Each structure stands twice: as structure tokens, then as C-alpha cells.
Amino acid sequence: MPVLKQSKHEKFAQLVAKGVSATKAYVSAGYAEVGASQNASRLSGTDKVLARIKELQEAISDGVVACEVRKRSARASALIRSDPPLLSKNDPGTVIWGLAWSAAVLECYS
């Protein structure tokens, strides 16, 4: 779904997708505080805004997962590349965790 035509609606959807309450998002998007709770509820229930919020939440979620995989992959790679004496000082569970994440990352890219 493309960006919403009404800029206030788009701003509202972005804020709600990030976890801001509908009422706060409604006011932050430029709407009046009077009746904000009821109007925010009504706006968040419209088909286009609801679809846009879901789309943005999925994009945020995908980005968070990708970032976490990159961070854990880097940590696992560092553990694997480190000298054996360093590995022997680490908790064996950490080494196994690193190997498991390396395998998972390799599986994602194969």
C-alpha cells in the first residue's frame, strides 16, 4: 500500500505503528486534543489507515529481525574466529549458541 494521501493520516499511521497510543498519535499528527480519543479510535478503524498501520508494523518487524540476525551473526562469527584459548575460557553454552546462530545465518543465505 502506498503512502496515505492525507499527510495527517500518514503521520498518525506511522506513530501508531511505532507503538504510540492512538490518542497521542492523533494529536501529534496535528489534530485537536478535544475529542482526540474518540476521533483517534475512529481513524484507526478506517480500512486504509488500518491497512497502512499493519504494513508499517510488518516493515518495522522485518527490519528489527534483520538487524538482530546481523548482530547475532557478527557475535557468532567473532566467537568462531577467536583463538581456541579464548573459546575455552567462555561458557560452552555461548560457543554452542554462536555455532547455532552461524548455522542459522548460513541457512538463511543458502
C-alpha positions as CSV (number, residue, x, y, z in Angstrom):
1,M,0.0,0.0,0.0
2,P,1.4,3.4,-0.9
3,V,1.8,6.3,1.5
4,L,-1.6,7.7,2.5
5,K,-2.7,10.7,0.6
6,Q,-3.6,12.8,3.6
7,S,-0.4,13.6,5.4
8,K,-2.0,13.7,8.9
9,H,-3.4,10.2,8.3
10,E,0.1,9.0,7.2
11,K,1.8,10.6,10.3
12,F,-0.9,9.0,12.5
13,A,-0.3,5.6,11.0
14,Q,3.4,5.9,11.3
15,L,3.2,6.8,15.0
16,V,0.7,4.1,15.8
17,A,2.9,1.5,14.0
18,K,5.8,2.6,16.2
19,G,3.8,1.9,19.3
20,V,2.5,5.4,20.2
21,S,-1.1,5.3,21.6
22,A,-3.8,6.2,19.1
23,T,-4.8,9.3,21.1
24,K,-1.2,10.6,21.3
25,A,-0.6,9.8,17.7
26,Y,-3.7,11.7,16.7
27,V,-2.7,14.9,18.5
28,S,1.0,14.5,17.3
29,A,-0.3,14.3,13.7
30,G,-1.7,17.7,14.1
31,Y,-5.3,17.2,15.1
32,A,-7.0,18.9,18.0
33,E,-6.8,17.5,21.5
34,V,-10.6,17.9,22.0
35,G,-12.2,14.6,21.2
36,A,-8.9,13.1,20.3
37,S,-9.6,9.7,21.9
38,Q,-12.9,9.1,20.1
39,N,-11.6,10.5,16.8
40,A,-8.3,8.5,17.0
41,S,-10.3,5.4,17.6
42,R,-12.5,6.1,14.6
43,L,-9.5,7.0,12.4
44,S,-7.6,3.9,13.3
45,G,-10.6,1.8,12.4
46,T,-10.8,3.0,8.8
47,D,-9.7,0.4,6.2
48,K,-7.0,2.4,4.6
49,V,-5.4,3.6,7.8
50,L,-5.6,0.2,9.4
51,A,-4.0,-1.4,6.4
52,R,-1.3,1.2,6.4
53,I,-0.6,0.6,10.1
54,K,-0.3,-3.1,9.5
55,E,2.0,-2.6,6.6
56,L,4.3,-0.3,8.6
57,Q,4.3,-2.7,11.5
58,E,5.4,-5.5,9.3
59,A,8.2,-3.4,7.8
60,I,9.4,-2.4,11.3
61,S,9.2,-6.0,12.4
62,D,11.2,-7.2,9.4
63,G,13.8,-4.5,10.0
64,V,14.2,-5.5,13.6
65,V,14.5,-9.2,12.8
66,A,17.1,-8.5,10.1
67,C,19.1,-6.2,12.5
68,E,19.0,-8.9,15.2
69,V,20.2,-11.5,12.8
70,R,23.1,-9.3,11.7
71,K,24.1,-8.5,15.3
72,R,24.0,-12.2,16.4
73,S,25.7,-13.3,13.3
74,A,28.6,-10.8,13.9
75,R,28.9,-12.1,17.5
76,A,28.8,-15.7,16.4
77,S,31.5,-15.0,13.8
78,A,33.7,-13.3,16.3
79,L,33.4,-16.3,18.7
80,I,34.2,-18.7,15.9
81,R,37.2,-16.7,14.6
82,S,38.7,-16.2,18.1
83,D,41.7,-18.2,19.3
84,P,40.9,-21.5,20.9
85,P,42.3,-20.3,24.3
86,L,39.6,-17.6,24.3
87,L,36.9,-20.0,23.4
88,S,38.0,-22.4,26.2
89,K,37.5,-19.5,28.7
90,N,33.9,-18.9,27.5
91,D,30.9,-20.7,28.8
92,P,30.4,-23.8,26.5
93,G,26.8,-22.7,26.0
94,T,28.0,-19.4,24.5
95,V,30.1,-21.3,22.0
96,I,27.2,-23.6,21.1
97,W,24.9,-20.6,20.8
98,G,27.4,-19.0,18.4
99,L,27.7,-22.1,16.3
100,A,24.0,-22.5,16.1
101,W,23.5,-18.9,15.0
102,S,26.2,-19.2,12.4
103,A,24.4,-22.3,11.0
104,A,21.1,-20.4,11.1
105,V,22.5,-17.4,9.3
106,L,24.1,-19.7,6.7
107,E,20.8,-21.4,6.2
108,C,19.1,-18.0,5.6
109,Y,21.5,-17.2,2.8
110,S,21.7,-20.6,1.1
